[in-house]
């Protein structure tokens, strides 16, 4: 089984929202002119529909959607909803697992949106624990808090069938590694980040407690995440929106999860393997605003192959190295196993314009010496 985790994102401060459409006006609208290109952004719905009798976690309230008012009787249609806070595609606030932790309306809105980091866990079978190997090795805090990590199990294809309850789940070590990496938003295309217990099995909420205990929010019952893997493979930037219904004091609420997928040419940086491969690497990196040291990962630190810290000013040392280009800037080859000073120097050379040196003040011309008196013969 081969699993990989890769970054597919852009810096919201630099490349989001996409540029507006410019060009020459014409009879059929604006047409591209020079560097002005029409921008197309695709919105992908990652939510399951809320309908009567839909799957719920064992013991949760069943869902019933029925007419409360009709146009025939009242002139308007109004639906009556009976459902739990954990219905469908929903978010768990930390309060879900501990009364002392923040409730839904106490969680900052920044937790519910951000650039996507996709972890491919499609190789795991029924009720299999997704171990830290899905992260492609150890990494040391490579992510800022604003990323949205999505675990792609492929289990959404079983939605509506009994097999959906036998989904893979996060091993405690994996949840702990995500927290240690600075991740505070985790989503999965399965019923739960923990194992859904079958007959005779104990209930375990280990991943919930580790993530929620660190202040992270959890999004469950996502769908169509495989489409995001395709977009990432094509080098397209992905931004996630997961805003929940504002239920005051709640443990969670349904969300309309949406991915905004931009065109590949909107990536601020495209990276290629320095081995000479002509195919682009699937892990574009992003750059924070100038002087933003909070988003910079540790220089020279080894991270999983195929992963680059979101917001890093320069890619870290990765086996195989990278050759990274940025629009309007020279190509910089990232050579592995170099020191942090070399990496910092290269990043400075490519991102900081050289300050012209102050012209040297011309020296005062030397006063010619008085010619000596000729010697008499």
C-alpha positions as CSV (number, residue, x, y, z in Angstrom):
1,X,0.0,0.0,0.0
2,X,1.3,3.4,-0.9
3,X,0.1,6.5,0.9
4,X,1.2,10.0,0.5
5,X,0.4,13.4,1.9
6,X,0.9,16.5,-0.3
7,X,0.3,20.1,-0.1
8,X,-2.1,21.6,-2.7
9,X,-2.7,25.2,-1.6
10,X,-2.0,28.8,-2.1
11,X,-1.3,31.7,0.2
12,X,-4.7,33.5,0.8
13,X,-2.8,36.8,1.2
14,X,-1.3,36.6,-2.3
15,X,-3.3,34.5,-4.7
16,X,-6.8,34.5,-3.3
17,X,-9.2,35.6,-4.5
18,X,-8.2,34.9,-8.1
19,X,-7.5,37.9,-10.4
20,X,-10.6,39.5,-12.0
21,X,-11.1,39.0,-15.7
22,X,-9.4,41.7,-17.8
23,X,-8.9,42.3,-21.5
24,X,-10.2,44.2,-24.4
25,X,-14.0,44.8,-24.5
26,X,-15.8,43.3,-27.5
27,X,-19.2,42.4,-28.8
28,X,-19.1,39.1,-26.9
29,X,-17.5,40.5,-23.8
30,X,-13.9,40.9,-22.8
31,X,-11.3,38.9,-24.6
32,X,-7.8,38.1,-23.3
33,X,-5.2,40.7,-24.1
34,X,-1.5,40.2,-23.4
35,X,-1.0,39.1,-19.8
36,X,-4.6,39.5,-19.0
37,X,-6.2,36.1,-18.8
38,X,-9.7,35.1,-18.0
39,X,-9.9,33.3,-14.7
40,X,-12.1,30.2,-14.1
41,X,-12.8,29.0,-10.5
42,X,-14.6,25.7,-10.0
43,X,-16.8,25.2,-6.9
44,X,-17.1,21.6,-5.7
45,X,-19.8,20.6,-3.2
46,X,-18.3,18.4,-0.5
47,X,-21.5,17.9,1.4
48,X,-24.1,15.1,1.6
49,X,-27.8,16.1,1.2
50,X,-29.9,16.2,4.4
51,X,-32.9,13.9,3.8
52,X,-35.3,11.8,5.8
53,X,-33.8,8.4,6.9
54,X,-30.2,9.4,6.0
55,X,-27.3,7.6,7.8
56,X,-26.5,8.8,11.3
57,X,-24.0,7.7,13.9
58,X,-25.4,4.9,16.0
59,X,-27.6,6.4,18.8
60,X,-27.9,9.9,17.2
61,X,-31.3,11.3,16.4
62,X,-32.8,10.0,13.2
63,X,-33.4,12.6,10.5
64,X,-36.9,13.6,9.4
65,X,-37.7,16.3,6.9
66,X,-41.4,17.0,6.4
67,X,-43.7,19.8,5.3
68,X,-44.8,22.2,8.1
69,X,-46.6,24.6,5.8
70,X,-47.6,24.3,2.1
71,X,-48.5,26.8,-0.6
72,X,-51.9,25.1,-1.0
73,X,-52.8,25.8,2.7
74,X,-50.7,28.8,3.7
75,X,-49.4,30.3,0.5
76,X,-45.7,29.3,1.3
77,X,-43.7,26.2,1.7
78,X,-41.9,25.7,5.0
79,X,-40.1,22.5,6.0
80,X,-40.0,21.0,9.5
81,X,-36.6,19.5,10.5
82,X,-35.9,16.9,13.1
83,X,-32.2,16.1,13.3
84,X,-29.2,16.1,15.6
85,X,-26.3,18.5,15.6
86,X,-24.1,15.8,14.2
87,X,-26.2,15.3,11.1
88,X,-24.7,14.8,7.6
89,X,-21.6,16.7,6.7
90,X,-21.0,18.5,10.0
91,X,-18.4,20.1,12.2
92,X,-17.4,19.0,15.8
93,X,-16.4,21.8,18.1
94,X,-14.1,20.9,21.0
95,X,-17.1,21.1,23.3
96,X,-18.3,17.9,21.7
97,X,-16.0,15.8,23.8
98,X,-15.4,18.0,26.9
99,X,-17.7,20.4,28.7
100,X,-14.8,22.7,29.5
101,X,-13.7,23.2,25.9
102,X,-14.9,25.9,23.4
103,X,-18.4,25.6,22.1
104,X,-19.3,26.1,18.4
105,X,-19.9,29.8,18.7
106,X,-16.7,30.2,20.6
107,X,-14.5,28.8,17.8
108,X,-12.8,31.5,15.6
109,X,-14.2,31.6,12.1
110,X,-10.7,31.1,10.7
111,X,-10.9,27.5,11.8
112,X,-13.5,26.8,9.1
113,X,-11.7,28.0,6.0
114,X,-8.2,27.7,4.6
115,X,-6.0,26.2,1.9
116,X,-6.3,22.4,1.6
117,X,-3.8,19.8,2.5
118,X,-4.8,16.4,1.2
119,X,-3.7,13.1,2.7
120,X,-4.4,10.1,0.5
121,X,-5.6,7.2,2.7
122,X,-7.5,5.3,0.0
123,X,-5.5,2.2,0.5
124,X,-6.9,1.4,4.0
125,X,-9.6,-1.3,4.4
126,X,-12.7,-1.7,6.5
127,X,-12.1,-0.6,10.1
128,X,-8.4,-0.2,9.5
129,X,-6.4,2.3,11.6
130,X,-4.9,5.1,9.5
131,X,-1.4,5.2,10.9
132,X,1.2,8.0,10.8
133,X,2.6,6.5,7.6
134,X,-0.2,8.4,5.7
135,X,1.9,11.4,6.5
136,X,4.8,9.9,4.6
137,X,7.2,10.0,7.5
138,X,7.8,12.3,10.5
139,X,7.5,16.1,10.1
140,X,8.1,18.9,12.5
141,X,5.3,21.5,12.6
142,X,5.3,22.2,8.9
143,X,1.8,23.8,8.8
144,X,0.3,27.1,10.0
145,X,-3.0,26.9,11.8
146,X,-5.1,28.1,8.9
147,X,-4.7,25.0,6.7
148,X,-7.5,22.5,6.3
149,X,-6.2,18.9,6.4
150,X,-8.5,16.5,4.5
151,X,-8.1,12.7,4.9
152,X,-9.3,11.1,1.7
153,X,-10.4,7.5,2.4
154,X,-12.7,7.1,-0.6
155,X,-15.3,5.7,1.8
156,X,-18.0,8.2,0.7
157,X,-18.8,5.7,-2.2
158,X,-20.4,3.6,0.5
159,X,-22.8,6.3,1.7
160,X,-26.3,5.0,2.3
161,X,-25.1,1.4,2.6
162,X,-24.2,-0.7,5.7
163,X,-20.6,-0.8,4.7
164,X,-20.3,3.0,5.4
165,X,-20.2,2.2,9.1
166,X,-17.0,0.1,8.6
167,X,-14.8,3.0,7.5
168,X,-11.1,3.4,8.2
169,X,-10.3,5.8,11.1
170,X,-7.4,7.8,12.5
171,X,-5.0,6.0,14.8
172,X,-4.3,8.1,18.0
173,X,-0.6,8.5,16.8
174,X,-1.8,10.0,13.6
175,X,-4.1,12.5,15.4
176,X,-1.3,13.4,17.7
177,X,1.1,13.9,14.8
178,X,-1.4,16.3,13.2
179,X,-1.8,18.3,16.4
180,X,2.0,18.4,16.9
181,X,2.3,19.7,13.3
182,X,0.1,22.7,14.1
183,X,-3.0,21.5,12.4
184,X,-6.3,22.7,13.9
185,X,-8.9,21.7,11.2
186,X,-9.2,18.1,10.1
187,X,-11.9,16.6,7.8
188,X,-12.6,13.1,6.6
189,X,-14.9,11.5,4.1
190,X,-16.2,9.0,6.6
191,X,-18.7,8.8,9.5
192,X,-16.1,9.6,12.1
193,X,-12.4,10.2,12.7
194,X,-12.7,7.4,15.2
195,X,-13.8,3.8,14.7
196,X,-17.6,3.4,14.6
197,X,-18.2,0.5,16.9
198,X,-19.9,-2.7,15.6
199,X,-21.7,-5.3,17.7
200,X,-19.6,-6.1,20.8
201,X,-17.0,-3.4,20.1
202,X,-16.1,-0.8,22.6
203,X,-16.6,2.9,21.8
204,X,-13.3,4.8,21.4
205,X,-13.1,8.6,20.9
206,X,-9.3,8.8,21.1
207,X,-8.8,10.8,17.9
208,X,-11.7,13.1,18.9
209,X,-10.1,13.7,22.3
210,X,-6.6,14.4,20.9
211,X,-7.8,16.8,18.2
212,X,-10.5,18.5,20.2
213,X,-8.3,18.7,23.3
214,X,-5.9,20.8,21.2
215,X,-8.7,23.2,20.1
216,X,-9.0,21.6,16.7
217,X,-12.3,21.3,14.8
218,X,-13.3,18.0,13.1
219,X,-15.4,17.8,9.9
220,X,-17.0,14.4,9.1
221,X,-19.1,12.9,6.3
222,X,-17.4,14.8,3.6
223,X,-17.8,13.6,0.0
224,X,-16.2,14.0,-3.4
225,X,-12.7,14.4,-2.0
226,X,-11.4,12.2,-4.8
227,X,-12.1,15.1,-7.2
228,X,-9.8,17.2,-5.1
229,X,-7.0,14.7,-5.5
230,X,-7.4,15.0,-9.3
231,X,-7.3,18.8,-9.1
232,X,-4.2,18.6,-7.0
233,X,-2.5,16.2,-9.4
234,X,-3.2,18.8,-12.1
235,X,-1.5,21.5,-10.1
236,X,-4.7,23.4,-9.2
237,X,-4.9,25.4,-6.0
238,X,-7.7,24.4,-3.6
239,X,-9.3,26.5,-0.9
240,X,-11.9,25.0,1.6
241,X,-14.9,26.6,3.2
242,X,-16.7,24.8,6.1
243,X,-18.9,27.3,7.8
244,X,-21.4,25.7,10.1
245,X,-25.0,26.8,11.1
246,X,-24.4,29.3,14.0
247,X,-26.1,27.2,16.7
248,X,-25.4,29.0,20.0
249,X,-23.6,27.0,22.6
250,X,-23.7,23.8,20.4
251,X,-21.3,20.9,20.2
252,X,-21.4,21.0,16.4
253,X,-23.7,21.7,13.4
254,X,-24.2,20.7,9.8
255,X,-22.0,22.6,7.3
256,X,-22.2,23.3,3.5
257,X,-18.6,22.2,2.7
258,X,-17.3,23.7,-0.5
259,X,-13.9,23.5,-2.3
260,X,-12.9,26.4,-4.5
261,X,-10.5,25.1,-7.1
262,X,-8.6,27.6,-9.1
263,X,-6.8,27.3,-12.4
264,X,-3.3,25.9,-12.4
265,X,-1.7,29.2,-13.5
266,X,-2.9,30.8,-10.3
267,X,-0.3,28.9,-8.2
268,X,2.2,31.4,-6.8
269,X,5.0,28.8,-7.1
270,X,5.4,25.6,-9.1
271,X,7.9,23.1,-8.0
272,X,9.6,20.3,-10.0
273,X,11.8,17.5,-8.9
274,X,15.4,18.4,-9.4
275,X,16.1,14.9,-10.7
276,X,15.4,16.2,-14.2
277,X,11.8,15.0,-14.4
278,X,9.7,17.2,-16.7
279,X,6.5,16.5,-14.8
280,X,5.5,19.0,-12.2
281,X,5.6,18.0,-8.6
282,X,2.1,17.6,-7.1
283,X,3.1,19.7,-4.1
284,X,3.1,23.5,-4.9
285,X,4.4,25.6,-2.1
286,X,3.2,29.1,-1.1
287,X,5.0,32.2,0.3
288,X,3.7,34.4,3.2
289,X,3.7,38.2,3.2
290,X,7.1,39.7,3.4
291,X,8.3,39.8,7.0
292,X,5.8,37.2,8.2
293,X,8.1,35.0,10.2
294,X,5.2,33.2,12.0
295,X,4.5,31.1,8.9
296,X,8.0,30.0,8.2
297,X,8.9,26.4,8.9
298,X,12.3,25.5,10.3
299,X,14.9,25.8,7.6
300,X,16.7,22.6,6.6
301,X,14.3,20.3,8.6
302,X,13.4,17.1,6.9
303,X,9.7,16.8,6.1
304,X,7.8,14.0,4.3
305,X,8.7,13.4,0.7
306,X,6.3,15.3,-1.5
307,X,5.3,17.8,1.3
308,X,6.3,21.4,1.5
309,X,5.4,23.6,4.5
310,X,2.4,25.9,3.6
311,X,3.6,29.5,4.0
312,X,7.3,28.5,4.1
313,X,9.6,31.2,2.5
314,X,11.7,28.4,1.1
315,X,11.2,24.6,0.7
316,X,13.1,22.6,3.3
317,X,15.7,20.0,2.5
318,X,13.9,17.1,1.0
319,X,15.6,13.9,-0.4
320,X,15.9,14.5,-4.1
321,X,15.7,18.3,-3.8
322,X,13.4,20.6,-5.7
323,X,13.8,23.1,-8.5
324,X,11.3,25.9,-7.8
325,X,10.2,28.8,-10.0
326,X,8.2,31.8,-9.2
327,X,6.6,34.1,-11.8
328,X,9.1,36.8,-12.7
329,X,11.9,35.3,-10.7
330,X,14.9,33.2,-11.5
331,X,15.0,29.4,-11.1
332,X,16.4,28.3,-7.8
333,X,17.7,24.8,-7.3
334,X,17.1,23.5,-3.8
335,X,19.9,21.1,-3.0
336,X,19.3,18.6,-0.2
337,X,21.5,18.1,2.8
338,X,22.7,21.7,2.8
339,X,22.8,23.8,5.9
340,X,20.1,26.3,7.1
341,X,22.4,29.2,6.3
342,X,22.7,28.1,2.7
343,X,18.9,27.7,2.4
344,X,18.3,31.1,4.1
345,X,20.9,32.7,1.8
346,X,19.2,31.3,-1.3
347,X,15.8,32.4,-0.2
348,X,17.1,35.9,0.5
349,X,18.8,36.1,-2.8
350,X,15.5,35.2,-4.7
351,X,13.1,37.2,-2.5
352,X,14.9,40.3,-1.3
353,X,16.0,42.8,-3.9
354,X,19.6,43.8,-3.6
355,X,19.9,47.3,-2.2
356,X,22.2,49.4,-4.5
357,X,25.4,50.3,-2.8
358,X,26.0,54.0,-2.0
359,X,28.3,55.5,-4.6
360,X,31.8,56.1,-3.3
361,X,32.6,59.8,-2.8
362,X,35.4,60.7,-5.2
363,X,38.7,61.3,-3.5
364,X,40.0,64.9,-3.3
365,X,42.5,65.4,-6.1
366,X,46.1,65.7,-5.0
367,X,47.5,69.2,-5.1
368,X,50.4,69.1,-7.5
369,X,53.7,69.7,-5.8
370,X,55.6,73.0,-6.5
371,X,58.2,72.3,-9.1
372,X,61.7,72.4,-7.7
373,X,64.0,75.3,-8.6
374,X,66.3,74.2,-11.4
375,X,69.9,73.7,-10.3
376,X,72.3,76.3,-11.7
377,X,74.9,74.9,-14.0
